[in-house]
Amino acid sequence: MDTRHNSIGIKQVIPYEWMRKAASLVLAGLLPKEIRQELHAALTLEGKQVQSGERSAWTRTFLVNNLMAIWSSPDTELSSFRDMALDLLRAYPDQAIVIHWAMISAAYPFWFNTARQTGRLLNLQTQVTQAQIVSRLKEQYGDRQTVSRYARFVVRSFVDWRALKDATTTGCYEKANPLTVAEHEVAALLLHAALLASPEGKAPLGVLLSSPAFFPFHLPALRGENLLGRAGCLKIVRYGLDEELLTITG
């Protein structure tokens, strides 16, 4: 794995409203330095610190750094993907949460993998616990203390994004009603994000469409021809009788 795939990165809950705020500042044409200042000022003004004093300043910094890495200053390899996501935000504002999910999954594969493990558990049972999710993540990332701590931030982010909801039993979560992905271009972005979140950068189309990492969404039925001209730098390779492999070309 490279650094992006092997790192955890998310050190704070990522509220959906602040993802929207960060993207709106990029769409408004602000420079990265201006965006960072705006985010810090807005977070301070609206009292988003979890505690007063120095610790809350660190909390703000973690959140702003995450937002900057997702929307304002992504890794070089994600720049064109970010630009496609911005274009889709302009074209399909009603699908914004799907686009934000794709962008954060590409920038932070730990988000994608936490979603995948959560979705796998929800395929087997109606409720999941943080401990169950963490146990599966440690099989991939190792038995690091940071896995448990930062997975909690991601799971609570899922609740904030209304992908999960709190169950009546403390520490348990249930799946919320899935959101239909209505546009093929948006579905293609989500599939592209899954490839960017994977070190291999390729996967059978059928596997991607049924990925448990997309548990908050209902994807349309797609074949390779549905993605041509809509999927940016993706390529469809046909093999076997009717199998299709989706891969990143650049």
C-alpha positions as CSV (number, residue, x, y, z in Angstrom):
1,M,0.0,0.0,0.0
2,D,1.1,3.6,-0.6
3,T,0.8,6.3,2.1
4,R,-2.7,7.3,1.2
5,H,-4.0,3.7,1.3
6,N,-2.1,2.7,4.4
7,S,-2.8,5.7,6.6
8,I,-5.9,6.4,8.6
9,G,-5.8,10.2,8.4
10,I,-9.3,11.0,9.8
11,K,-8.7,12.4,13.3
12,Q,-12.0,14.0,13.9
13,V,-15.7,13.6,13.1
14,I,-16.3,15.0,9.6
15,P,-19.8,16.7,9.7
16,Y,-21.6,16.7,6.4
17,E,-22.4,20.4,6.7
18,W,-18.7,21.2,6.8
19,M,-18.0,19.0,3.7
20,R,-20.6,21.1,1.9
21,K,-19.0,24.3,3.3
22,A,-15.5,23.3,2.1
23,A,-16.8,22.4,-1.4
24,S,-18.8,25.6,-1.7
25,L,-15.6,27.7,-1.0
26,V,-13.7,25.8,-3.7
27,L,-16.6,26.4,-6.1
28,A,-16.6,30.1,-5.2
29,G,-13.0,30.2,-6.5
30,L,-11.2,31.0,-3.2
31,L,-7.5,30.1,-2.9
32,P,-6.4,27.4,-0.5
33,K,-5.1,29.8,2.0
34,E,-8.4,31.8,2.0
35,I,-10.4,28.6,2.3
36,R,-8.3,27.5,5.4
37,Q,-8.9,30.9,7.0
38,E,-12.6,30.8,6.2
39,L,-13.1,27.4,7.7
40,H,-11.2,28.2,10.9
41,A,-13.2,31.4,11.3
42,A,-16.5,29.7,10.6
43,L,-15.8,26.8,13.0
44,T,-14.8,29.2,15.7
45,L,-17.8,31.4,15.2
46,E,-20.3,28.6,15.3
47,G,-18.8,27.0,18.3
48,K,-17.9,23.6,16.7
49,Q,-15.1,23.0,19.2
50,V,-15.7,20.0,21.4
51,Q,-13.9,21.6,24.3
52,S,-12.6,25.1,25.2
53,G,-9.0,26.1,25.1
54,E,-6.0,24.5,23.4
55,R,-7.6,21.1,22.8
56,S,-10.5,22.6,20.9
57,A,-8.0,24.5,18.7
58,W,-6.4,21.2,17.8
59,T,-9.8,19.7,17.1
60,R,-10.6,22.5,14.7
61,T,-7.2,22.1,13.0
62,F,-7.7,18.3,12.5
63,L,-11.1,19.0,10.9
64,V,-9.8,21.8,8.7
65,N,-6.8,19.7,7.6
66,N,-9.2,16.9,6.6
67,L,-11.5,19.2,4.7
68,M,-8.6,20.8,2.9
69,A,-7.2,17.4,1.9
70,I,-10.5,16.4,0.5
71,W,-11.7,19.4,-1.5
72,S,-9.2,22.3,-1.6
73,S,-5.8,20.6,-1.8
74,P,-6.1,16.9,-2.6
75,D,-3.2,14.7,-3.5
76,T,-2.0,15.3,-7.0
77,E,-3.3,12.0,-8.2
78,L,-6.8,13.1,-7.1
79,S,-6.9,16.5,-8.7
80,S,-8.7,15.5,-11.8
81,F,-11.1,13.4,-9.8
82,R,-11.8,16.4,-7.5
83,D,-12.5,18.5,-10.6
84,M,-15.0,16.0,-11.9
85,A,-16.7,15.9,-8.5
86,L,-17.0,19.7,-8.5
87,D,-18.6,19.6,-12.0
88,L,-21.1,17.1,-10.8
89,L,-21.9,19.2,-7.7
90,R,-22.8,22.0,-10.1
91,A,-24.9,19.7,-12.3
92,Y,-26.6,17.6,-9.7
93,P,-27.0,19.4,-6.4
94,D,-29.7,17.0,-5.3
95,Q,-27.0,14.2,-5.4
96,A,-24.5,16.1,-3.3
97,I,-24.2,13.6,-0.5
98,V,-23.2,10.9,-3.0
99,I,-20.6,13.1,-4.5
100,H,-19.2,14.0,-1.1
101,W,-19.1,10.3,-0.1
102,A,-17.1,9.6,-3.3
103,M,-14.7,12.4,-2.6
104,I,-14.0,11.5,1.0
105,S,-13.6,7.8,0.1
106,A,-11.0,8.6,-2.5
107,A,-9.1,11.0,-0.3
108,Y,-9.3,8.8,2.8
109,P,-9.5,5.0,1.9
110,F,-9.9,4.4,5.7
111,W,-13.4,6.0,5.3
112,F,-14.1,3.6,2.4
113,N,-12.9,0.6,4.3
114,T,-14.8,1.4,7.4
115,A,-17.9,1.7,5.2
116,R,-17.2,-1.6,3.6
117,Q,-16.8,-3.4,6.9
118,T,-20.0,-1.7,8.2
119,G,-21.9,-2.7,5.1
120,R,-20.7,-6.3,5.3
121,L,-22.0,-6.5,8.9
122,L,-25.3,-5.0,8.0
123,N,-25.7,-7.6,5.2
124,L,-25.6,-10.2,8.0
125,Q,-27.5,-8.5,10.8
126,T,-29.8,-5.5,11.4
127,Q,-27.5,-3.8,13.9
128,V,-23.8,-3.3,14.2
129,T,-21.5,-2.1,17.0
130,Q,-18.4,-0.1,16.9
131,A,-16.4,-3.0,18.4
132,Q,-17.5,-5.3,15.6
133,I,-16.4,-2.7,13.0
134,V,-13.1,-2.1,14.7
135,S,-12.4,-5.9,14.9
136,R,-12.7,-6.2,11.2
137,L,-10.6,-3.1,10.5
138,K,-7.8,-4.4,12.6
139,E,-7.5,-7.4,10.4
140,Q,-6.6,-5.0,7.6
141,Y,-4.7,-2.2,9.4
142,G,-3.2,-4.2,12.3
143,D,-4.0,-4.0,16.0
144,R,-3.2,-0.3,16.3
145,Q,-4.8,1.8,19.0
146,T,-5.4,4.5,16.4
147,V,-7.7,2.2,14.5
148,S,-10.1,2.0,17.3
149,R,-10.0,5.7,18.1
150,Y,-10.3,7.0,14.6
151,A,-12.9,4.4,13.5
152,R,-15.1,5.9,16.1
153,F,-14.8,9.3,14.4
154,V,-15.8,7.7,11.1
155,V,-18.8,5.8,12.5
156,R,-20.0,9.0,14.2
157,S,-19.6,10.7,10.9
158,F,-21.8,8.1,9.2
159,V,-24.5,9.0,11.8
160,D,-24.1,12.7,11.1
161,W,-24.4,12.0,7.3
162,R,-27.5,9.9,8.1
163,A,-26.0,6.8,6.6
164,L,-26.4,5.1,10.0
165,K,-28.7,5.9,12.9
166,D,-28.3,5.2,16.6
167,A,-30.2,2.1,17.8
168,T,-32.1,2.0,21.1
169,T,-29.2,0.1,22.6
170,T,-26.2,2.4,23.4
171,G,-23.3,1.8,21.1
172,C,-25.4,0.0,18.4
173,Y,-26.2,1.3,15.0
174,E,-28.8,0.6,12.3
175,K,-28.8,1.2,8.6
176,A,-30.8,4.3,7.5
177,N,-33.0,4.3,4.4
178,P,-30.7,4.2,1.4
179,L,-30.5,7.1,-1.0
180,T,-31.1,6.3,-4.7
181,V,-28.3,7.4,-7.0
182,A,-30.3,8.6,-9.9
183,E,-27.6,9.8,-12.4
184,H,-25.2,7.5,-14.2
185,E,-22.5,10.2,-14.0
186,V,-22.8,10.3,-10.2
187,A,-22.8,6.5,-10.0
188,A,-19.6,6.4,-12.2
189,L,-17.9,8.8,-9.8
190,L,-18.8,6.5,-6.9
191,L,-17.3,3.5,-8.7
192,H,-14.2,5.6,-9.6
193,A,-13.8,6.5,-5.9
194,A,-13.9,2.8,-5.0
195,L,-11.0,2.2,-7.4
196,L,-9.0,5.1,-6.0
197,A,-9.6,3.7,-2.5
198,S,-8.1,0.4,-3.6
199,P,-4.3,-0.1,-4.1
200,E,-5.1,-2.3,-7.1
201,G,-7.1,0.4,-8.9
202,K,-9.3,-2.2,-10.7
203,A,-12.2,-4.5,-9.9
204,P,-15.0,-6.4,-11.7
205,L,-17.9,-4.0,-12.4
206,G,-20.4,-6.4,-10.8
207,V,-18.3,-6.5,-7.6
208,L,-18.2,-2.8,-7.4
209,L,-21.9,-2.3,-7.9
210,S,-22.6,-4.6,-5.0
211,S,-19.9,-3.3,-2.8
212,P,-21.0,-3.1,0.9
213,A,-19.0,0.2,1.1
214,F,-22.0,1.7,-0.7
215,F,-24.5,0.6,1.9
216,P,-26.0,4.1,2.2
217,F,-27.0,4.1,-1.5
218,H,-29.1,2.3,-4.0
219,L,-27.1,2.2,-7.3
220,P,-28.7,1.8,-10.7
221,A,-28.1,-1.3,-12.8
222,L,-25.1,-0.4,-15.0
223,R,-23.1,-2.1,-17.7
224,G,-19.8,-0.9,-19.2
225,E,-21.5,1.0,-22.0
226,N,-23.4,3.0,-19.5
227,L,-20.1,4.4,-18.2
228,L,-18.4,5.2,-21.5
229,G,-18.0,9.0,-21.8
230,R,-19.2,9.5,-18.2
231,A,-16.4,7.9,-16.1
232,G,-13.5,10.2,-16.7
233,C,-10.2,8.1,-16.9
234,L,-11.9,4.8,-16.4
235,K,-11.6,1.9,-18.8
236,I,-13.8,-1.2,-19.3
237,V,-12.1,-4.5,-20.1
238,R,-14.3,-7.4,-21.1
239,Y,-13.3,-10.9,-20.2
240,G,-15.0,-14.3,-20.1
241,L,-18.5,-14.5,-21.5
242,D,-20.0,-11.3,-20.1
243,E,-17.7,-10.1,-17.3
244,E,-16.5,-6.5,-17.3
245,L,-13.4,-5.2,-15.4
246,L,-13.3,-1.6,-14.4
247,T,-9.8,0.0,-14.2
248,I,-8.2,3.4,-13.9
249,T,-6.3,4.4,-17.0
250,G,-4.4,7.3,-15.6
